[in-house]
Amino acid sequence: NTRIFQQMTPRESEIIGLIRKEVKPALGCTEPIAVALAVAKAMEILEERCPSCGEGWRYSESYAIRVEVSGNILKNGMGVGIPGTGMVGLHIASALGAVCGKSSYGLEVLNDLDDKAIAKAKKMVEDSVVTVALADTTKKLYVKATIADGCGHTASSLIVDDHDNIAETCFGEEVLTSSQKEEAVVEQKSTLDYHLTVKEIFEFASTVAYEDIEFILESRTLNMALAEEGLRGNYGLRVGQAICASANKEVFGGDFLSYAMALTAAASDARMAGCTLAAMSNSGSGNQGITVTMPVIAYSIKYGTTDEQLARALVLSHLVAIHIKGYLGKLSALCGCVIASTGSSCGLVYLRGGDYDQVCSAIKNMIGNITGMVCDGAKVGCAMKVASGVSSALQSAVLAREGMCISEHDGIIEKDIEKTIQNLGKIGSVGMQHTDDMILDIMVCK
């Protein structure tokens, strides 16, 4: 076991850096959380720059908040529960960001949420302190929060491309920080800049020193806690509870598939309905983080694996999803469940003793199966899509282990796995753009 004592290679360090960048805890659905983060940052600027903004000013009545968002942020923020409030939408998320948000917490910006903050935020919404508007932007992920105090001062914060990427801050007309303006700011690498391949991902997950990836087991800690809470509580559509209910055993049975579907859906039930537990996200999505991990974790629990085996499977699952997501962008018309469950299918293949070729077969089986599932916004109904994704993930993994794979002569599947993934990316990012616009039009006109 001499590998443990070898120094991490520069490439291994780079890939681990990518994992840490894209796999992180998030409290609440990440679209409204991005809005809360932008508002929190703008509020902090006012508190720092304006002498009249002293202690307790956040709870005053003397400011107004305007939030401008891209269509995809609006779509994914309209119907999702905000932790601890019993409310949905971007208005309450904005108000909470102003009252109790801390930008230093990143995607856990609302970690200091309490009853006093919730009550104040609800009153702000009732008093129309918050305005939310559709931004004139081509960006898929765009949030600009502007706060005006009662003394003629304004502060703003802009988030683009990543849910926690604060690209610009301003006080009045003064630009304080800007990723475009300052040479000192290092431009963030996109996922595609890492030039990953499925082959390299598989080799990395299989050979990297365990102690270098042991941190990934926090995915189990956070997401399993959400699943257990979803099975206990009265959240959303209670999809997870329905799947594992004894009264429905004649339909779902008591096999591993039902167990994995129940755990994964239950975690989504809780998260989408506003549970105050954080999820381990993937590529800026809590639901994607749940779906990419919980089927793999369920297998580990049901059949018994070592922590090292689970960690390697989770790294494979996370990285495959991150890799595919790189061709789609953070937000798209294609449901993130498609990408996430493709990742978990690879993790299941790995835990069942599969090799690289079988991992590729699982990806092709998934892309040939559920490509086309649309994203019609984050909401409690996402738990049903998650359950469908888990079912497809296990089916694809089992077929791959049996040597069965959708042929390159079928549909968008190609012999080369990377070309197949690129085809999926084109469909989700370019081909479904009109679908995305139509979905948003339907949602905002209801």
Secondary structure as GFF3:
##gff-version 3
##sequence-region A 1 446
A	DSSP	three_ten_helix	2	5	.	.	.	ID=ss1
A	DSSP	alpha_helix	10	22	.	.	.	ID=ss2
A	DSSP	beta_strand	25	26	.	.	.	ID=ss3
A	DSSP	alpha_helix	30	49	.	.	.	ID=ss4
A	DSSP	three_ten_helix	57	59	.	.	.	ID=ss5
A	DSSP	beta_strand	64	69	.	.	.	ID=ss6
A	DSSP	alpha_helix	71	77	.	.	.	ID=ss7
A	DSSP	beta_strand	81	82	.	.	.	ID=ss8
A	DSSP	beta_strand	87	88	.	.	.	ID=ss9
A	DSSP	alpha_helix	90	100	.	.	.	ID=ss10
A	DSSP	three_ten_helix	103	108	.	.	.	ID=ss11
A	DSSP	alpha_helix	115	126	.	.	.	ID=ss12
A	DSSP	beta_strand	130	134	.	.	.	ID=ss13
A	DSSP	beta_strand	142	148	.	.	.	ID=ss14
A	DSSP	beta_strand	154	160	.	.	.	ID=ss15
A	DSSP	beta_strand	166	171	.	.	.	ID=ss16
A	DSSP	beta_strand	174	178	.	.	.	ID=ss17
A	DSSP	three_ten_helix	191	194	.	.	.	ID=ss18
A	DSSP	alpha_helix	198	207	.	.	.	ID=ss19
A	DSSP	alpha_helix	210	213	.	.	.	ID=ss20
A	DSSP	three_ten_helix	214	217	.	.	.	ID=ss21
A	DSSP	alpha_helix	218	232	.	.	.	ID=ss22
A	DSSP	alpha_helix	239	244	.	.	.	ID=ss23
A	DSSP	three_ten_helix	246	248	.	.	.	ID=ss24
A	DSSP	alpha_helix	249	252	.	.	.	ID=ss25
A	DSSP	alpha_helix	256	272	.	.	.	ID=ss26
A	DSSP	beta_strand	279	280	.	.	.	ID=ss27
A	DSSP	alpha_helix	286	303	.	.	.	ID=ss28
A	DSSP	alpha_helix	307	325	.	.	.	ID=ss29
A	DSSP	alpha_helix	336	351	.	.	.	ID=ss30
A	DSSP	alpha_helix	356	370	.	.	.	ID=ss31
A	DSSP	alpha_helix	382	401	.	.	.	ID=ss32
A	DSSP	alpha_helix	417	426	.	.	.	ID=ss33
A	DSSP	pi_helix	427	431	.	.	.	ID=ss34
A	DSSP	alpha_helix	433	444	.	.	.	ID=ss35
###
